[in-house]
């Protein structure tokens, strides 16, 4: 186990149980301090400004919808970034699966670090991933599948 005791200043650590950690105040003070640059993109005539960091709902949602074909799941992932109507608007405009994937790759990279990936870079990355998949190199399985494969055990039904 890692010892983090040297990583904090005892003078600001509080006096134990009587000092509650107030993250509301802490994060409130952080707002405006060194906010990162935000990337914008235009798609089907509408301009979107990406968050300056990945929203938790996007991060968690991408893990959950990796193998989902439910449109509602995909909509939930897109909502914190592009709004609830984006998926329907894009579909109505004739967006392809390739275009959709490129936008997601671009947005994900540029929320982490604005300007870190160009549109062409996102397209190239998508094309390499698609070529690898077509060549039989399936993407790495998700964590649950790796664990199941590693232990050789079947997943729990949740019943005791």
Helices and strands as residue ranges (DSSP letters): G 5-7, G 10-12, H 23-30, E 40-43, E 46-49, H 56-65, H 71-82, H 86-92, H 97-112, H 119-134, H 143-151
